[in-house]
Amino acid sequence: MLPMIARRLLALLPLMLLVSLGVFMLTGLVPGDPAVTIAGGPDASPDRIAAVRESLNLDSPLIVRYAEWLGDAVRLDFGQSLYGTTGGPSVVDDIVMRMPVTFSLALTALCIALVIGLPLGTIAGMRAGTALDRVSVAGTSLGIALPNFWIGLILIQLLAVKAGWFPAVGYTHFTESPSAWLKSLILPGMALGLFAAASIARQLRASLIDVLQSNYVRTAWAKGGSPARVVGKHALKNAAMPTVTVIALQLGTLLGGAVIIEQIFSLPGMGTYLITALLKQDIPAIQGVALMFVLIYVVINLAVDIVYGYINPKVRVS
């Protein structure tokens, strides 16, 4: 396992270098001039704009600014927020402050997706072609088609405004009240997790149908194996390989989808921070959050490779 992990880590170095270059270059496409905005807008004097531009090092060549930024980013130092959007001393402190909110939301959504998607996919795969299977396929197709922000608005109207079961907006920290913390995450977690549940169910159903048609599974049935033993011990293990990939990709999608959901439910997470930074043209904050999202996604893929190595020994030597 260790050689495989070492190979994966070495392969990540050029990838992260290219990603950091892309993040740094793309932030230059943000409309407007941050120096003009910080200096006071279009009415700012040229001297004031020039002073701000010099303080932000915007007069240096692009390659020089990238090299300096990359040297700091390697140490997870993304600089200071241009506007002090949270009063934090640095962008990293702002991100660390909001990261638990975004991770709590993503993990809640993932748990909801697993609770719904795994049983639904397993039942549909075992009952392929039946009425239950057709209903599950229709349901998962609907779950994939509906946008999560629309689902969030419907959930707020039905379960928060009318039923009053959950708060419509806001976030309660776990240390203040664990029950209130969980309630504040249920609706956004459902809005974010239904798409992931549908994707997991469809992938597991397709994989399980293929595996159940394998010769070794037919042999297990012929020997009189019970459904729990044949499906649980033999079929699901092999059907889980592509499903693990989908689950990992969905976790990255959930983190990205949290940007909109956090806005709808007024959650103080990384997504809200990123949108605020975009609206204010806070370049260091935009670069820091974008690179942090990419870093998290890369770590998730590395974890998937490690899980593959445990599930399938052939991956360790590939």
C-alpha positions as a printed Julia matrix, in Angstrom:
318×3 Matrix{Float64}:
   0.0     0.0     0.0
   2.77    2.46    0.86
   4.37    2.41   -2.62
   0.97    3.03   -4.19
   0.29    5.98   -1.87
   3.75    7.39   -2.63
   3.11    7.16   -6.38
  -0.23    8.94   -6.0
   1.33   11.72   -3.92
   4.08   12.29   -6.49
   1.5    12.45   -9.26
  -0.36   15.17   -7.36
   2.55   17.62   -7.39
   2.39   18.65  -11.09
  -1.41   18.61  -10.9
  -1.5    21.06   -7.99
   1.05   23.26   -9.76
  -1.16   23.49  -12.87
  -4.25   24.09  -10.73
  -2.57   26.87   -8.78
  -1.54   28.53  -12.05
  -5.1    28.27  -13.36
  -6.6    29.7   -10.16
  -4.15   32.6   -10.17
  -4.74   33.4   -13.84
  -8.53   33.06  -13.74
  -8.89   35.54  -10.9
  -7.48   38.11  -13.29
 -10.68   37.7   -15.33
 -12.86   38.99  -12.48
 -14.59   42.13  -13.84
 -13.33   45.47  -12.62
 -10.13   46.69  -11.06
  -9.7    45.85   -7.37
  -7.37   48.81   -6.94
 -10.07   51.21   -8.16
 -12.7    49.56   -5.97
 -10.56   49.68   -2.82
  -9.47   53.23   -3.53
 -13.09   54.41   -3.46
 -14.58   53.61   -6.83
 -14.63   55.59  -10.08
 -14.4    58.9    -8.19
 -11.06   57.97   -6.58
  -8.08   60.11   -7.48
  -5.36   58.66   -9.73
  -2.79   59.1    -6.95
  -4.94   57.09   -4.54
  -5.45   54.34   -7.12
  -1.71   54.23   -7.83
  -0.93   53.98   -4.12
  -3.37   51.09   -3.66
  -2.02   49.33   -6.74
   1.51   49.62   -5.39
   0.51   48.34   -1.94
  -1.14   45.29   -3.53
   1.9    44.7    -5.75
  -0.28   44.9    -8.85
   2.42   46.79  -10.77
   4.79   43.81  -10.79
   4.93   41.45  -13.79
   2.41   38.63  -13.73
   5.0    35.87  -13.42
   6.61   37.62  -10.46
   3.28   37.99   -8.68
   2.47   34.34   -9.34
   5.83   33.16   -7.98
   5.41   35.22   -4.82
   1.82   34.06   -4.37
   2.73   30.4    -4.95
   5.53   30.59   -2.4
   3.07   31.82    0.19
   0.29   29.41   -0.89
   2.57   26.4    -0.38
   2.67   27.43    3.28
  -1.14   27.92    3.22
  -0.69   31.66    3.43
  -3.16   33.29    1.04
  -2.61   36.79    2.29
  -4.96   39.28    3.89
  -8.55   39.89    2.87
  -8.71   43.23    1.07
 -11.86   44.24    2.88
 -11.69   42.35    6.14
 -15.01   40.68    5.35
 -14.97   38.81    8.65
 -12.54   40.81   10.69
 -10.13   37.89   10.61
  -6.38   38.57   10.39
  -5.94   36.51    7.21
  -7.77   34.61    4.49
  -6.69   31.29    6.01
  -8.24   32.26    9.35
 -11.45   33.23    7.54
 -11.5    29.88    5.73
 -10.76   27.88    8.88
 -13.58   29.71   10.65
 -16.07   28.7     7.94
 -14.76   25.28    7.0
 -16.61   23.39    9.79
 -19.93   24.79    8.51
 -19.31   23.68    4.93
 -17.99   20.28    5.97
 -20.92   19.76    8.33
 -23.31   20.54    5.49
 -21.49   18.29    2.99
 -21.25   15.36    5.42
 -24.91   15.73    6.4
 -25.86   15.69    2.73
 -23.62   12.67    2.12
 -25.18   10.75    5.02
 -28.65   11.5     3.66
 -27.51   10.41    0.21
 -26.1     7.13    1.52
 -29.17    6.37    3.65
 -31.41    6.87    0.61
 -29.18    5.82   -2.28
 -27.63    2.56   -1.06
 -30.84    0.74   -0.07
 -32.69    2.07   -3.11
 -29.93    1.02   -5.5
 -29.61   -2.41   -3.89
 -33.35   -3.13   -3.98
 -33.67   -1.88   -7.56
 -30.67   -3.96   -8.67
 -32.09   -7.1    -7.08
 -35.55   -6.48   -8.59
 -34.49   -5.36  -12.07
 -37.36   -5.05  -14.51
 -40.09   -5.07  -11.86
 -42.53   -2.27  -11.06
 -40.41   -1.35   -8.03
 -37.37   -0.98  -10.26
 -39.24    1.26  -12.7
 -40.47    3.46   -9.86
 -36.92    3.78   -8.5
 -35.55    4.67  -11.94
 -38.21    7.35  -12.36
 -37.49    8.7    -8.87
 -33.73    8.84   -9.39
 -34.18   10.51  -12.78
 -36.31   13.17  -11.11
 -33.75   13.6    -8.33
 -30.97   14.18  -10.87
 -33.05   16.57  -13.0
 -34.28   18.9   -10.23
 -31.8    21.68   -9.25
 -30.83   21.65   -5.59
 -31.63   25.33   -5.03
 -35.21   24.73   -6.21
 -35.5    21.73   -3.91
 -34.19   23.9    -1.08
 -36.86   26.54   -1.65
 -39.6    23.87   -1.73
 -38.3    22.32    1.49
 -38.27   25.7     3.2
 -41.87   26.33    2.15
 -43.16   22.88    3.15
 -41.13   21.83    6.19
 -40.07   25.16    7.67
 -42.76   27.74    6.89
 -45.87   25.52    6.86
 -44.94   22.58    9.11
 -42.47   24.45   11.32
 -40.36   21.35   11.86
 -37.03   22.94   10.97
 -35.59   26.48   10.89
 -35.85   28.12    7.49
 -32.49   29.88    7.64
 -29.56   30.28    9.99
 -26.93   28.08   11.57
 -26.4    26.97   15.16
 -22.93   25.83   16.2
 -22.59   22.36   17.64
 -21.11   23.67   20.87
 -24.16   25.82   21.5
 -26.78   23.09   20.98
 -26.19   19.76   19.21
 -29.9    19.27   18.52
 -30.31   22.79   17.1
 -27.12   22.27   15.07
 -28.57   19.13   13.51
 -31.91   20.8    12.82
 -30.2    23.7    11.06
 -28.47   21.24    8.71
 -31.34   18.87    7.87
 -33.09   20.99    5.22
 -29.94   22.19    3.41
 -28.54   18.66    3.7
 -31.66   17.23    2.07
 -31.61   19.84   -0.69
 -27.97   19.09   -1.38
 -28.06   15.33   -0.87
 -31.01   14.24   -3.02
 -29.02   14.6    -6.23
 -26.18   12.56   -4.73
 -28.64    9.92   -3.51
 -30.09    9.56   -7.0
 -26.64    9.25   -8.58
 -25.49    6.66   -6.04
 -28.69    4.63   -6.44
 -28.44    4.58  -10.25
 -24.77    3.56  -10.23
 -25.25    0.85   -7.62
 -28.3    -0.51   -9.45
 -26.43   -0.76  -12.76
 -23.36   -2.33  -11.17
 -25.38   -4.81   -9.15
 -27.39   -5.93  -12.18
 -24.14   -6.68  -14.06
 -22.57   -8.51  -11.13
 -25.68  -10.62  -10.45
 -25.38  -12.0   -13.98
 -21.82  -13.23  -13.36
 -21.04  -16.93  -13.31
 -19.74  -16.99   -9.75
 -22.95  -15.39   -8.49
 -25.04  -17.94  -10.38
 -22.93  -20.65   -8.81
 -23.58  -19.21   -5.36
 -27.32  -19.24   -6.07
 -27.09  -22.83   -7.34
 -25.44  -23.9    -4.09
 -28.48  -22.66   -2.21
 -27.02  -19.46   -0.84
 -29.39  -17.04    0.82
 -30.0   -13.59   -0.72
 -28.2   -11.97    2.2
 -25.14  -14.16    1.67
 -25.04  -14.09   -2.14
 -25.78  -10.39   -2.52
 -24.18   -9.14    0.67
 -20.99  -11.19    0.61
 -20.34  -11.77   -3.1
 -22.2    -9.34   -5.34
 -22.1    -6.08   -3.4
 -18.34   -6.18   -2.86
 -17.67   -6.16   -6.59
 -20.54   -3.79   -7.36
 -19.16   -1.36   -4.78
 -16.04   -0.46   -6.79
 -17.67    1.97   -9.27
 -20.06    3.12   -6.54
 -17.13    4.18   -4.35
 -15.97    6.41   -7.19
 -19.41    7.97   -7.51
 -19.61    8.57   -3.75
 -16.21   10.28   -3.74
 -17.1    12.42   -6.74
 -20.4    13.3    -5.11
 -18.59   14.51   -1.99
 -16.62   16.93   -4.16
 -19.85   17.94   -5.88
 -21.52   18.49   -2.52
 -18.74   20.84   -1.43
 -19.12   22.81   -4.66
 -22.92   22.79   -4.47
 -22.75   24.16   -0.95
 -21.93   27.56   -2.43
 -25.54   28.15   -3.53
 -27.23   26.22   -0.73
 -25.36   28.21    1.92
 -26.68   31.4     0.38
 -30.28   30.15    0.36
 -30.18   28.94    3.97
 -27.91   31.77    5.25
 -25.17   29.42    6.43
 -21.83   31.13    7.23
 -19.69   28.65    5.3
 -16.99   28.81    2.66
 -19.54   29.2    -0.12
 -21.01   32.35    1.39
 -17.49   33.67    1.94
 -16.59   32.99   -1.71
 -19.69   34.77   -3.06
 -19.01   37.76   -0.8
 -15.43   37.85   -2.04
 -16.58   37.7    -5.68
 -19.01   40.56   -5.2
 -16.34   42.68   -3.52
 -13.53   41.58   -5.89
 -11.52   40.34   -2.92
  -8.81   38.63   -4.98
  -6.84   36.99   -2.12
 -10.04   35.52   -0.68
 -11.18   34.23   -4.09
  -7.81   32.59   -4.74
  -7.63   31.09   -1.27
 -11.12   29.55   -1.29
 -10.8    28.26   -4.86
  -7.44   26.62   -4.17
  -8.72   25.16   -0.9
 -11.69   23.59   -2.69
  -9.33   22.05   -5.25
  -7.0    20.78   -2.52
  -9.92   19.14   -0.7
 -11.09   17.5    -3.94
  -7.6    16.16   -4.64
  -7.35   14.73   -1.12
 -10.72   13.03   -1.61
  -9.49   11.4    -4.82
  -6.36   10.23   -3.03
  -8.53    8.68   -0.33
 -10.55    6.89   -3.03
  -7.35    5.44   -4.51
  -6.37    4.14   -1.08
  -9.82    2.58   -0.59
  -9.48    0.98   -4.03
  -6.2    -0.54   -2.93
  -7.88   -2.21    0.03
 -10.91   -3.38   -1.96
  -9.02   -4.59   -5.02
  -5.4    -5.75   -4.48
  -4.7    -5.46   -8.25
  -4.85   -1.69   -7.92
  -1.86   -1.69   -5.57
   0.5    -2.85   -8.32
  -1.12   -1.04  -11.25
